[in-house]
Amino acid sequence: MIVNSFFDRQGTQQFHPPHPLRGYLAQINEWARGTIQWHVTRIGGEDHIPIFQAYPVWGNELLDRFTAIGPSKKAAMEEAARLMALSGHC
């Protein structure tokens, strides 16, 4: 079966509940083995309280369905990874 889109995938990966040392971001990056890139942009906030937006890119496919916002780049990426991990497509 040829998969043309990430959303055509039948997910088989079981992700573990996140904990401080190993969240969804680490698990997604490990599962993807270099096929996931992260697009992270500062979208607002004051200098002392910035707001970042993140979404994954799988190959050449923008997975903006998993766009997330957070107070840091890592927090935004972690939330986007959580959405992706729980999507059933990994």
PDB file of N, CA, C and O in Angstrom, chain B, residues numbered from 101:
ATOM      1  N   MET B 101       0.842  -1.187   0.000  1.00  0.00           N
ATOM      2  CA  MET B 101       0.000   0.000   0.000  1.00  0.00           C
ATOM      3  C   MET B 101       0.884   1.246   0.000  1.00  0.00           C
ATOM      4  O   MET B 101       1.769   1.383   0.844  1.00  0.00           O
ATOM      5  N   ILE B 102       0.650   2.126  -0.919  1.00  0.00           N
ATOM      6  CA  ILE B 102       1.388   3.383  -1.001  1.00  0.00           C
ATOM      7  C   ILE B 102       0.667   4.428  -0.160  1.00  0.00           C
ATOM      8  O   ILE B 102      -0.533   4.656  -0.313  1.00  0.00           O
ATOM      9  N   VAL B 103       1.415   5.046   0.717  1.00  0.00           N
ATOM     10  CA  VAL B 103       0.861   6.088   1.577  1.00  0.00           C
ATOM     11  C   VAL B 103       1.254   7.433   0.984  1.00  0.00           C
ATOM     12  O   VAL B 103       2.436   7.775   0.936  1.00  0.00           O
ATOM     13  N   ASN B 104       0.267   8.190   0.537  1.00  0.00           N
ATOM     14  CA  ASN B 104       0.532   9.496  -0.064  1.00  0.00           C
ATOM     15  C   ASN B 104       0.506  10.621   0.953  1.00  0.00           C
ATOM     16  O   ASN B 104       1.099  11.676   0.730  1.00  0.00           O
ATOM     17  N   SER B 105      -0.165  10.406   2.047  1.00  0.00           N
ATOM     18  CA  SER B 105      -0.323  11.438   3.061  1.00  0.00           C
ATOM     19  C   SER B 105      -0.152  10.815   4.444  1.00  0.00           C
ATOM     20  O   SER B 105      -0.465   9.643   4.649  1.00  0.00           O
ATOM     21  N   PHE B 106       0.336  11.594   5.368  1.00  0.00           N
ATOM     22  CA  PHE B 106       0.434  11.127   6.750  1.00  0.00           C
ATOM     23  C   PHE B 106      -0.929  10.658   7.239  1.00  0.00           C
ATOM     24  O   PHE B 106      -1.019   9.693   8.000  1.00  0.00           O
ATOM     25  N   PHE B 107      -1.975  11.324   6.814  1.00  0.00           N
ATOM     26  CA  PHE B 107      -3.321  11.016   7.292  1.00  0.00           C
ATOM     27  C   PHE B 107      -3.903   9.759   6.654  1.00  0.00           C
ATOM     28  O   PHE B 107      -4.970   9.301   7.063  1.00  0.00           O
ATOM     29  N   ASP B 108      -3.219   9.194   5.658  1.00  0.00           N
ATOM     30  CA  ASP B 108      -3.610   7.908   5.078  1.00  0.00           C
ATOM     31  C   ASP B 108      -3.024   6.736   5.865  1.00  0.00           C
ATOM     32  O   ASP B 108      -3.415   5.588   5.655  1.00  0.00           O
ATOM     33  N   ARG B 109      -2.097   7.022   6.759  1.00  0.00           N
ATOM     34  CA  ARG B 109      -1.416   5.975   7.520  1.00  0.00           C
ATOM     35  C   ARG B 109      -2.358   5.282   8.497  1.00  0.00           C
ATOM     36  O   ARG B 109      -3.235   5.909   9.090  1.00  0.00           O
ATOM     37  N   GLN B 110      -2.158   3.981   8.649  1.00  0.00           N
ATOM     38  CA  GLN B 110      -2.800   3.219   9.716  1.00  0.00           C
ATOM     39  C   GLN B 110      -1.784   3.154  10.847  1.00  0.00           C
ATOM     40  O   GLN B 110      -0.783   2.446  10.742  1.00  0.00           O
ATOM     41  N   GLY B 111      -2.027   3.869  11.899  1.00  0.00           N
ATOM     42  CA  GLY B 111      -1.067   3.933  12.991  1.00  0.00           C
ATOM     43  C   GLY B 111      -0.963   2.636  13.766  1.00  0.00           C
ATOM     44  O   GLY B 111      -1.970   1.981  14.036  1.00  0.00           O
ATOM     45  N   THR B 112       0.269   2.262  14.125  1.00  0.00           N
ATOM     46  CA  THR B 112       0.517   1.064  14.923  1.00  0.00           C
ATOM     47  C   THR B 112       1.360   1.365  16.159  1.00  0.00           C
ATOM     48  O   THR B 112       1.482   0.521  17.047  1.00  0.00           O
ATOM     49  N   GLN B 113       1.934   2.545  16.220  1.00  0.00           N
ATOM     50  CA  GLN B 113       2.827   2.900  17.321  1.00  0.00           C
ATOM     51  C   GLN B 113       2.039   3.141  18.604  1.00  0.00           C
ATOM     52  O   GLN B 113       1.032   3.848  18.607  1.00  0.00           O
ATOM     53  N   GLN B 114       2.515   2.541  19.692  1.00  0.00           N
ATOM     54  CA  GLN B 114       1.935   2.768  21.015  1.00  0.00           C
ATOM     55  C   GLN B 114       2.860   3.722  21.775  1.00  0.00           C
ATOM     56  O   GLN B 114       4.022   3.398  22.022  1.00  0.00           O
ATOM     57  N   PHE B 115       2.355   4.873  22.137  1.00  0.00           N
ATOM     58  CA  PHE B 115       3.149   5.847  22.877  1.00  0.00           C
ATOM     59  C   PHE B 115       2.875   5.700  24.367  1.00  0.00           C
ATOM     60  O   PHE B 115       1.749   5.427  24.785  1.00  0.00           O
ATOM     61  N   HIS B 116       3.923   5.887  25.156  1.00  0.00           N
ATOM     62  CA  HIS B 116       3.806   5.801  26.605  1.00  0.00           C
ATOM     63  C   HIS B 116       3.313   7.131  27.162  1.00  0.00           C
ATOM     64  O   HIS B 116       3.546   8.180  26.561  1.00  0.00           O
ATOM     65  N   PRO B 117       2.636   7.096  28.305  1.00  0.00           N
ATOM     66  CA  PRO B 117       2.240   8.365  28.927  1.00  0.00           C
ATOM     67  C   PRO B 117       3.496   9.211  29.177  1.00  0.00           C
ATOM     68  O   PRO B 117       4.535   8.682  29.572  1.00  0.00           O
ATOM     69  N   PRO B 118       3.398  10.504  28.950  1.00  0.00           N
ATOM     70  CA  PRO B 118       4.587  11.349  29.118  1.00  0.00           C
ATOM     71  C   PRO B 118       4.967  11.510  30.585  1.00  0.00           C
ATOM     72  O   PRO B 118       4.119  11.440  31.475  1.00  0.00           O
ATOM     73  N   HIS B 119       6.247  11.724  30.812  1.00  0.00           N
ATOM     74  CA  HIS B 119       6.734  12.104  32.134  1.00  0.00           C
ATOM     75  C   HIS B 119       7.845  13.122  31.924  1.00  0.00           C
ATOM     76  O   HIS B 119       8.288  13.304  30.790  1.00  0.00           O
ATOM     77  N   PRO B 120       8.308  13.783  32.961  1.00  0.00           N
ATOM     78  CA  PRO B 120       9.245  14.900  32.785  1.00  0.00           C
ATOM     79  C   PRO B 120      10.500  14.582  31.967  1.00  0.00           C
ATOM     80  O   PRO B 120      11.032  15.464  31.292  1.00  0.00           O
ATOM     81  N   LEU B 121      10.972  13.353  32.016  1.00  0.00           N
ATOM     82  CA  LEU B 121      12.194  13.018  31.287  1.00  0.00           C
ATOM     83  C   LEU B 121      11.943  12.506  29.871  1.00  0.00           C
ATOM     84  O   LEU B 121      12.871  12.431  29.065  1.00  0.00           O
ATOM     85  N   ARG B 122      10.703  12.155  29.567  1.00  0.00           N
ATOM     86  CA  ARG B 122      10.400  11.589  28.241  1.00  0.00           C
ATOM     87  C   ARG B 122       8.959  11.891  27.871  1.00  0.00           C
ATOM     88  O   ARG B 122       8.045  11.118  28.163  1.00  0.00           O
ATOM     89  N   GLY B 123       8.779  13.026  27.225  1.00  0.00           N
ATOM     90  CA  GLY B 123       7.447  13.431  26.808  1.00  0.00           C
ATOM     91  C   GLY B 123       7.109  12.906  25.428  1.00  0.00           C
ATOM     92  O   GLY B 123       7.824  12.074  24.870  1.00  0.00           O
ATOM     93  N   TYR B 124       6.011  13.404  24.887  1.00  0.00           N
ATOM     94  CA  TYR B 124       5.591  12.991  23.551  1.00  0.00           C
ATOM     95  C   TYR B 124       6.579  13.455  22.479  1.00  0.00           C
ATOM     96  O   TYR B 124       6.776  12.760  21.482  1.00  0.00           O
ATOM     97  N   LEU B 125       7.196  14.607  22.671  1.00  0.00           N
ATOM     98  CA  LEU B 125       8.136  15.121  21.674  1.00  0.00           C
ATOM     99  C   LEU B 125       9.286  14.140  21.457  1.00  0.00           C
ATOM    100  O   LEU B 125       9.622  13.828  20.314  1.00  0.00           O
ATOM    101  N   ALA B 126       9.881  13.661  22.517  1.00  0.00           N
ATOM    102  CA  ALA B 126      10.979  12.693  22.396  1.00  0.00           C
ATOM    103  C   ALA B 126      10.501  11.405  21.736  1.00  0.00           C
ATOM    104  O   ALA B 126      11.208  10.829  20.909  1.00  0.00           O
ATOM    105  N   GLN B 127       9.306  10.955  22.098  1.00  0.00           N
ATOM    106  CA  GLN B 127       8.778   9.718  21.529  1.00  0.00           C
ATOM    107  C   GLN B 127       8.474   9.864  20.038  1.00  0.00           C
ATOM    108  O   GLN B 127       8.768   8.963  19.253  1.00  0.00           O
ATOM    109  N   ILE B 128       7.889  10.992  19.649  1.00  0.00           N
ATOM    110  CA  ILE B 128       7.595  11.237  18.228  1.00  0.00           C
ATOM    111  C   ILE B 128       8.891  11.328  17.430  1.00  0.00           C
ATOM    112  O   ILE B 128       8.995  10.744  16.352  1.00  0.00           O
ATOM    113  N   ASN B 129       9.872  12.050  17.944  1.00  0.00           N
ATOM    114  CA  ASN B 129      11.141  12.179  17.230  1.00  0.00           C
ATOM    115  C   ASN B 129      11.831  10.823  17.081  1.00  0.00           C
ATOM    116  O   ASN B 129      12.418  10.535  16.038  1.00  0.00           O
ATOM    117  N   GLU B 130      11.762   9.997  18.113  1.00  0.00           N
ATOM    118  CA  GLU B 130      12.343   8.654  18.036  1.00  0.00           C
ATOM    119  C   GLU B 130      11.596   7.806  17.010  1.00  0.00           C
ATOM    120  O   GLU B 130      12.222   7.129  16.194  1.00  0.00           O
ATOM    121  N   TRP B 131      10.268   7.838  17.043  1.00  0.00           N
ATOM    122  CA  TRP B 131       9.452   7.076  16.097  1.00  0.00           C
ATOM    123  C   TRP B 131       9.733   7.514  14.660  1.00  0.00           C
ATOM    124  O   TRP B 131       9.840   6.676  13.765  1.00  0.00           O
ATOM    125  N   ALA B 132       9.850   8.811  14.438  1.00  0.00           N
ATOM    126  CA  ALA B 132       9.988   9.354  13.086  1.00  0.00           C
ATOM    127  C   ALA B 132      11.373   9.124  12.482  1.00  0.00           C
ATOM    128  O   ALA B 132      11.518   9.130  11.260  1.00  0.00           O
ATOM    129  N   ARG B 133      12.376   8.925  13.306  1.00  0.00           N
ATOM    130  CA  ARG B 133      13.741   8.653  12.833  1.00  0.00           C
ATOM    131  C   ARG B 133      14.213   9.662  11.790  1.00  0.00           C
ATOM    132  O   ARG B 133      14.739   9.291  10.741  1.00  0.00           O
ATOM    133  N   GLY B 134      14.018  10.923  12.091  1.00  0.00           N
ATOM    134  CA  GLY B 134      14.529  11.971  11.214  1.00  0.00           C
ATOM    135  C   GLY B 134      13.603  12.413  10.098  1.00  0.00           C
ATOM    136  O   GLY B 134      13.972  13.284   9.310  1.00  0.00           O
ATOM    137  N   THR B 135      12.406  11.836  10.004  1.00  0.00           N
ATOM    138  CA  THR B 135      11.486  12.240   8.936  1.00  0.00           C
ATOM    139  C   THR B 135      10.580  13.390   9.349  1.00  0.00           C
ATOM    140  O   THR B 135       9.838  13.922   8.523  1.00  0.00           O
ATOM    141  N   ILE B 136      10.633  13.780  10.618  1.00  0.00           N
ATOM    142  CA  ILE B 136       9.823  14.897  11.123  1.00  0.00           C
ATOM    143  C   ILE B 136      10.725  16.106  11.348  1.00  0.00           C
ATOM    144  O   ILE B 136      11.779  16.007  11.976  1.00  0.00           O
ATOM    145  N   GLN B 137      10.294  17.230  10.830  1.00  0.00           N
ATOM    146  CA  GLN B 137      10.928  18.512  11.115  1.00  0.00           C
ATOM    147  C   GLN B 137       9.887  19.345  11.863  1.00  0.00           C
ATOM    148  O   GLN B 137       8.686  19.111  11.729  1.00  0.00           O
ATOM    149  N   TRP B 138      10.343  20.299  12.633  1.00  0.00           N
ATOM    150  CA  TRP B 138       9.421  21.139  13.408  1.00  0.00           C
ATOM    151  C   TRP B 138       9.510  22.576  12.927  1.00  0.00           C
ATOM    152  O   TRP B 138      10.596  23.147  12.832  1.00  0.00           O
ATOM    153  N   HIS B 139       8.367  23.145  12.628  1.00  0.00           N
ATOM    154  CA  HIS B 139       8.287  24.550  12.234  1.00  0.00           C
ATOM    155  C   HIS B 139       7.807  25.314  13.466  1.00  0.00           C
ATOM    156  O   HIS B 139       6.676  25.130  13.915  1.00  0.00           O
ATOM    157  N   VAL B 140       8.659  26.159  14.001  1.00  0.00           N
ATOM    158  CA  VAL B 140       8.340  26.905  15.225  1.00  0.00           C
ATOM    159  C   VAL B 140       8.530  28.392  14.955  1.00  0.00           C
ATOM    160  O   VAL B 140       9.559  28.816  14.429  1.00  0.00           O
ATOM    161  N   THR B 141       7.518  29.175  15.325  1.00  0.00           N
ATOM    162  CA  THR B 141       7.537  30.614  15.093  1.00  0.00           C
ATOM    163  C   THR B 141       7.032  31.341  16.333  1.00  0.00           C
ATOM    164  O   THR B 141       6.085  30.902  16.984  1.00  0.00           O
ATOM    165  N   ARG B 142       7.667  32.436  16.640  1.00  0.00           N
ATOM    166  CA  ARG B 142       7.124  33.301  17.691  1.00  0.00           C
ATOM    167  C   ARG B 142       5.985  34.090  17.065  1.00  0.00           C
ATOM    168  O   ARG B 142       6.167  34.765  16.052  1.00  0.00           O
ATOM    169  N   ILE B 143       4.803  33.999  17.679  1.00  0.00           N
ATOM    170  CA  ILE B 143       3.633  34.653  17.091  1.00  0.00           C
ATOM    171  C   ILE B 143       3.136  35.842  17.904  1.00  0.00           C
ATOM    172  O   ILE B 143       2.177  36.502  17.504  1.00  0.00           O
ATOM    173  N   GLY B 144       3.766  36.121  19.023  1.00  0.00           N
ATOM    174  CA  GLY B 144       3.323  37.274  19.793  1.00  0.00           C
ATOM    175  C   GLY B 144       3.838  37.246  21.209  1.00  0.00           C
ATOM    176  O   GLY B 144       4.803  36.555  21.536  1.00  0.00           O
ATOM    177  N   GLY B 145       3.168  38.014  22.038  1.00  0.00           N
ATOM    178  CA  GLY B 145       3.539  38.113  23.435  1.00  0.00           C
ATOM    179  C   GLY B 145       4.572  39.199  23.675  1.00  0.00           C
ATOM    180  O   GLY B 145       5.258  39.652  22.759  1.00  0.00           O
ATOM    181  N   GLU B 146       4.660  39.593  24.905  1.00  0.00           N
ATOM    182  CA  GLU B 146       5.664  40.572  25.322  1.00  0.00           C
ATOM    183  C   GLU B 146       7.033  39.894  25.349  1.00  0.00           C
ATOM    184  O   GLU B 146       7.127  38.668  25.293  1.00  0.00           O
ATOM    185  N   ASP B 147       8.091  40.699  25.437  1.00  0.00           N
ATOM    186  CA  ASP B 147       9.439  40.129  25.470  1.00  0.00           C
ATOM    187  C   ASP B 147       9.617  39.141  26.617  1.00  0.00           C
ATOM    188  O   ASP B 147      10.320  38.142  26.469  1.00  0.00           O
ATOM    189  N   HIS B 148       8.993  39.407  27.745  1.00  0.00           N
ATOM    190  CA  HIS B 148       9.161  38.549  28.912  1.00  0.00           C
ATOM    191  C   HIS B 148       8.137  37.408  28.971  1.00  0.00           C
ATOM    192  O   HIS B 148       8.264  36.514  29.808  1.00  0.00           O
ATOM    193  N   ILE B 149       7.128  37.428  28.096  1.00  0.00           N
ATOM    194  CA  ILE B 149       6.149  36.332  28.025  1.00  0.00           C
ATOM    195  C   ILE B 149       5.797  36.043  26.554  1.00  0.00           C
ATOM    196  O   ILE B 149       4.684  36.326  26.111  1.00  0.00           O
ATOM    197  N   PRO B 150       6.748  35.481  25.813  1.00  0.00           N
ATOM    198  CA  PRO B 150       6.500  35.224  24.395  1.00  0.00           C
ATOM    199  C   PRO B 150       5.495  34.092  24.186  1.00  0.00           C
ATOM    200  O   PRO B 150       5.252  33.282  25.080  1.00  0.00           O
ATOM    201  N   ILE B 151       4.927  34.058  23.001  1.00  0.00           N
ATOM    202  CA  ILE B 151       4.007  32.992  22.606  1.00  0.00           C
ATOM    203  C   ILE B 151       4.557  32.383  21.315  1.00  0.00           C
ATOM    204  O   ILE B 151       4.829  33.089  20.344  1.00  0.00           O
ATOM    205  N   PHE B 152       4.714  31.058  21.326  1.00  0.00           N
ATOM    206  CA  PHE B 152       5.244  30.345  20.171  1.00  0.00           C
ATOM    207  C   PHE B 152       4.194  29.412  19.588  1.00  0.00           C
ATOM    208  O   PHE B 152       3.326  28.902  20.296  1.00  0.00           O
ATOM    209  N   GLN B 153       4.294  29.203  18.290  1.00  0.00           N
ATOM    210  CA  GLN B 153       3.417  28.283  17.574  1.00  0.00           C
ATOM    211  C   GLN B 153       4.309  27.233  16.912  1.00  0.00           C
ATOM    212  O   GLN B 153       5.356  27.565  16.357  1.00  0.00           O
ATOM    213  N   ALA B 154       3.891  25.962  16.973  1.00  0.00           N
ATOM    214  CA  ALA B 154       4.681  24.887  16.372  1.00  0.00           C
ATOM    215  C   ALA B 154       3.776  23.904  15.654  1.00  0.00           C
ATOM    216  O   ALA B 154       2.644  23.659  16.072  1.00  0.00           O
ATOM    217  N   TYR B 155       4.295  23.341  14.560  1.00  0.00           N
ATOM    218  CA  TYR B 155       3.625  22.223  13.900  1.00  0.00           C
ATOM    219  C   TYR B 155       4.682  21.362  13.221  1.00  0.00           C
ATOM    220  O   TYR B 155       5.746  21.853  12.843  1.00  0.00           O
ATOM    221  N   PRO B 156       4.382  20.070  13.069  1.00  0.00           N
ATOM    222  CA  PRO B 156       5.339  19.169  12.437  1.00  0.00           C
ATOM    223  C   PRO B 156       5.231  19.193  10.919  1.00  0.00           C
ATOM    224  O   PRO B 156       4.188  19.518  10.352  1.00  0.00           O
ATOM    225  N   VAL B 157       6.331  18.841  10.286  1.00  0.00           N
ATOM    226  CA  VAL B 157       6.385  18.661   8.837  1.00  0.00           C
ATOM    227  C   VAL B 157       6.918  17.245   8.611  1.00  0.00           C
ATOM    228  O   VAL B 157       8.028  16.919   9.030  1.00  0.00           O
ATOM    229  N   TRP B 158       6.125  16.416   7.950  1.00  0.00           N
ATOM    230  CA  TRP B 158       6.491  15.019   7.682  1.00  0.00           C
ATOM    231  C   TRP B 158       6.858  14.899   6.212  1.00  0.00           C
ATOM    232  O   TRP B 158       5.993  15.003   5.342  1.00  0.00           O
ATOM    233  N   GLY B 159       8.128  14.683   5.934  1.00  0.00           N
ATOM    234  CA  GLY B 159       8.581  14.729   4.542  1.00  0.00           C
ATOM    235  C   GLY B 159       8.378  16.141   4.028  1.00  0.00           C
ATOM    236  O   GLY B 159       8.975  17.088   4.541  1.00  0.00           O
ATOM    237  N   ASN B 160       7.537  16.283   3.016  1.00  0.00           N
ATOM    238  CA  ASN B 160       7.188  17.611   2.493  1.00  0.00           C
ATOM    239  C   ASN B 160       5.777  18.027   2.878  1.00  0.00           C
ATOM    240  O   ASN B 160       5.277  19.045   2.398  1.00  0.00           O
ATOM    241  N   GLU B 161       5.136  17.254   3.735  1.00  0.00           N
ATOM    242  CA  GLU B 161       3.736  17.510   4.099  1.00  0.00           C
ATOM    243  C   GLU B 161       3.642  18.318   5.399  1.00  0.00           C
ATOM    244  O   GLU B 161       4.099  17.872   6.451  1.00  0.00           O
ATOM    245  N   LEU B 162       3.054  19.493   5.312  1.00  0.00           N
ATOM    246  CA  LEU B 162       2.817  20.309   6.501  1.00  0.00           C
ATOM    247  C   LEU B 162       1.661  19.690   7.270  1.00  0.00           C
ATOM    248  O   LEU B 162       0.569  19.518   6.728  1.00  0.00           O
ATOM    249  N   LEU B 163       1.897  19.359   8.515  1.00  0.00           N
ATOM    250  CA  LEU B 163       0.859  18.756   9.347  1.00  0.00           C
ATOM    251  C   LEU B 163       0.280  19.810  10.279  1.00  0.00           C
ATOM    252  O   LEU B 163       0.304  19.667  11.502  1.00  0.00           O
ATOM    253  N   ASP B 164      -0.239  20.869   9.672  1.00  0.00           N
ATOM    254  CA  ASP B 164      -0.730  21.993  10.473  1.00  0.00           C
ATOM    255  C   ASP B 164      -1.990  21.661  11.255  1.00  0.00           C
ATOM    256  O   ASP B 164      -2.435  22.472  12.067  1.00  0.00           O
ATOM    257  N   ARG B 165      -2.574  20.495  11.034  1.00  0.00           N
ATOM    258  CA  ARG B 165      -3.693  20.040  11.867  1.00  0.00           C
ATOM    259  C   ARG B 165      -3.232  19.871  13.319  1.00  0.00           C
ATOM    260  O   ARG B 165      -4.039  19.920  14.247  1.00  0.00           O
ATOM    261  N   PHE B 166      -1.933  19.674  13.495  1.00  0.00           N
ATOM    262  CA  PHE B 166      -1.366  19.477  14.826  1.00  0.00           C
ATOM    263  C   PHE B 166      -0.700  20.746  15.354  1.00  0.00           C
ATOM    264  O   PHE B 166       0.183  20.665  16.208  1.00  0.00           O
ATOM    265  N   THR B 167      -1.102  21.895  14.869  1.00  0.00           N
ATOM    266  CA  THR B 167      -0.545  23.166  15.328  1.00  0.00           C
ATOM    267  C   THR B 167      -0.867  23.377  16.800  1.00  0.00           C
ATOM    268  O   THR B 167      -1.993  23.151  17.243  1.00  0.00           O
ATOM    269  N   ALA B 168       0.137  23.813  17.545  1.00  0.00           N
ATOM    270  CA  ALA B 168      -0.039  24.061  18.977  1.00  0.00           C
ATOM    271  C   ALA B 168       0.672  25.355  19.355  1.00  0.00           C
ATOM    272  O   ALA B 168       1.572  25.820  18.657  1.00  0.00           O
ATOM    273  N   ILE B 169       0.247  25.914  20.465  1.00  0.00           N
ATOM    274  CA  ILE B 169       0.796  27.170  20.975  1.00  0.00           C
ATOM    275  C   ILE B 169       1.308  26.932  22.388  1.00  0.00           C
ATOM    276  O   ILE B 169       0.721  26.165  23.152  1.00  0.00           O
ATOM    277  N   GLY B 170       2.409  27.598  22.728  1.00  0.00           N
ATOM    278  CA  GLY B 170       2.954  27.469  24.070  1.00  0.00           C
ATOM    279  C   GLY B 170       3.816  28.653  24.449  1.00  0.00           C
ATOM    280  O   GLY B 170       4.153  29.478  23.600  1.00  0.00           O
ATOM    281  N   PRO B 171       4.181  28.742  25.735  1.00  0.00           N
ATOM    282  CA  PRO B 171       4.989  29.859  26.225  1.00  0.00           C
ATOM    283  C   PRO B 171       6.476  29.724  25.898  1.00  0.00           C
ATOM    284  O   PRO B 171       7.256  30.639  26.162  1.00  0.00           O
ATOM    285  N   SER B 172       6.866  28.594  25.330  1.00  0.00           N
ATOM    286  CA  SER B 172       8.248  28.381  24.890  1.00  0.00           C
ATOM    287  C   SER B 172       8.214  27.526  23.632  1.00  0.00           C
ATOM    288  O   SER B 172       7.200  26.901  23.320  1.00  0.00           O
ATOM    289  N   LYS B 173       9.326  27.504  22.916  1.00  0.00           N
ATOM    290  CA  LYS B 173       9.392  26.658  21.716  1.00  0.00           C
ATOM    291  C   LYS B 173       9.152  25.205  22.092  1.00  0.00           C
ATOM    292  O   LYS B 173       8.392  24.500  21.430  1.00  0.00           O
ATOM    293  N   LYS B 174       9.805  24.764  23.160  1.00  0.00           N
ATOM    294  CA  LYS B 174       9.686  23.367  23.581  1.00  0.00           C
ATOM    295  C   LYS B 174       8.258  23.030  23.987  1.00  0.00           C
ATOM    296  O   LYS B 174       7.761  21.957  23.644  1.00  0.00           O
ATOM    297  N   ALA B 175       7.592  23.917  24.705  1.00  0.00           N
ATOM    298  CA  ALA B 175       6.212  23.664  25.133  1.00  0.00           C
ATOM    299  C   ALA B 175       5.273  23.567  23.936  1.00  0.00           C
ATOM    300  O   ALA B 175       4.392  22.709  23.908  1.00  0.00           O
ATOM    301  N   ALA B 176       5.454  24.432  22.955  1.00  0.00           N
ATOM    302  CA  ALA B 176       4.618  24.383  21.752  1.00  0.00           C
ATOM    303  C   ALA B 176       4.872  23.097  20.979  1.00  0.00           C
ATOM    304  O   ALA B 176       3.929  22.470  20.497  1.00  0.00           O
ATOM    305  N   MET B 177       6.132  22.697  20.855  1.00  0.00           N
ATOM    306  CA  MET B 177       6.469  21.463  20.156  1.00  0.00           C
ATOM    307  C   MET B 177       5.944  20.241  20.905  1.00  0.00           C
ATOM    308  O   MET B 177       5.464  19.294  20.282  1.00  0.00           O
ATOM    309  N   GLU B 178       6.030  20.253  22.220  1.00  0.00           N
ATOM    310  CA  GLU B 178       5.532  19.127  23.027  1.00  0.00           C
ATOM    311  C   GLU B 178       4.029  18.954  22.834  1.00  0.00           C
ATOM    312  O   GLU B 178       3.551  17.828  22.701  1.00  0.00           O
ATOM    313  N   GLU B 179       3.289  20.043  22.819  1.00  0.00           N
ATOM    314  CA  GLU B 179       1.838  19.960  22.631  1.00  0.00           C
ATOM    315  C   GLU B 179       1.502  19.485  21.221  1.00  0.00           C
ATOM    316  O   GLU B 179       0.590  18.677  21.044  1.00  0.00           O
ATOM    317  N   ALA B 180       2.222  19.972  20.220  1.00  0.00           N
ATOM    318  CA  ALA B 180       2.002  19.505  18.845  1.00  0.00           C
ATOM    319  C   ALA B 180       2.323  18.017  18.740  1.00  0.00           C
ATOM    320  O   ALA B 180       1.612  17.275  18.063  1.00  0.00           O
ATOM    321  N   ALA B 181       3.382  17.581  19.400  1.00  0.00           N
ATOM    322  CA  ALA B 181       3.747  16.160  19.406  1.00  0.00           C
ATOM    323  C   ALA B 181       2.672  15.329  20.098  1.00  0.00           C
ATOM    324  O   ALA B 181       2.375  14.215  19.666  1.00  0.00           O
ATOM    325  N   ARG B 182       2.090  15.862  21.166  1.00  0.00           N
ATOM    326  CA  ARG B 182       1.005  15.147  21.857  1.00  0.00           C
ATOM    327  C   ARG B 182      -0.175  14.943  20.914  1.00  0.00           C
ATOM    328  O   ARG B 182      -0.725  13.845  20.829  1.00  0.00           O
ATOM    329  N   LEU B 183      -0.559  15.995  20.212  1.00  0.00           N
ATOM    330  CA  LEU B 183      -1.672  15.894  19.265  1.00  0.00           C
ATOM    331  C   LEU B 183      -1.375  14.857  18.183  1.00  0.00           C
ATOM    332  O   LEU B 183      -2.244  14.074  17.799  1.00  0.00           O
ATOM    333  N   MET B 184      -0.150  14.867  17.705  1.00  0.00           N
ATOM    334  CA  MET B 184       0.252  13.921  16.666  1.00  0.00           C
ATOM    335  C   MET B 184       0.265  12.489  17.198  1.00  0.00           C
ATOM    336  O   MET B 184      -0.233  11.574  16.541  1.00  0.00           O
ATOM    337  N   ALA B 185       0.835  12.296  18.385  1.00  0.00           N
ATOM    338  CA  ALA B 185       0.936  10.957  18.975  1.00  0.00           C
ATOM    339  C   ALA B 185      -0.436  10.342  19.221  1.00  0.00           C
ATOM    340  O   ALA B 185      -0.613   9.132  19.074  1.00  0.00           O
ATOM    341  N   LEU B 186      -1.394  11.163  19.591  1.00  0.00           N
ATOM    342  CA  LEU B 186      -2.731  10.658  19.911  1.00  0.00           C
ATOM    343  C   LEU B 186      -3.657  10.616  18.700  1.00  0.00           C
ATOM    344  O   LEU B 186      -4.835  10.283  18.832  1.00  0.00           O
ATOM    345  N   SER B 187      -3.136  10.950  17.522  1.00  0.00           N
ATOM    346  CA  SER B 187      -3.968  11.015  16.312  1.00  0.00           C
ATOM    347  C   SER B 187      -4.329   9.648  15.742  1.00  0.00           C
ATOM    348  O   SER B 187      -5.313   9.515  15.013  1.00  0.00           O
ATOM    349  N   GLY B 188      -3.532   8.628  16.074  1.00  0.00           N
ATOM    350  CA  GLY B 188      -3.773   7.305  15.505  1.00  0.00           C
ATOM    351  C   GLY B 188      -3.136   7.088  14.151  1.00  0.00           C
ATOM    352  O   GLY B 188      -3.402   6.077  13.502  1.00  0.00           O
ATOM    353  N   HIS B 189      -2.291   8.025  13.704  1.00  0.00           N
ATOM    354  CA  HIS B 189      -1.653   7.894  12.395  1.00  0.00           C
ATOM    355  C   HIS B 189      -0.169   7.541  12.481  1.00  0.00           C
ATOM    356  O   HIS B 189       0.483   7.380  11.449  1.00  0.00           O
ATOM    357  N   CYS B 190       0.371   7.419  13.687  1.00  0.00           N
ATOM    358  CA  CYS B 190       1.805   7.124  13.831  1.00  0.00           C
ATOM    359  C   CYS B 190       2.046   5.621  13.891  1.00  0.00           C
ATOM    360  O   CYS B 190       3.191   5.184  14.011  1.00  0.00           O
TER     361      CYS B 190
END
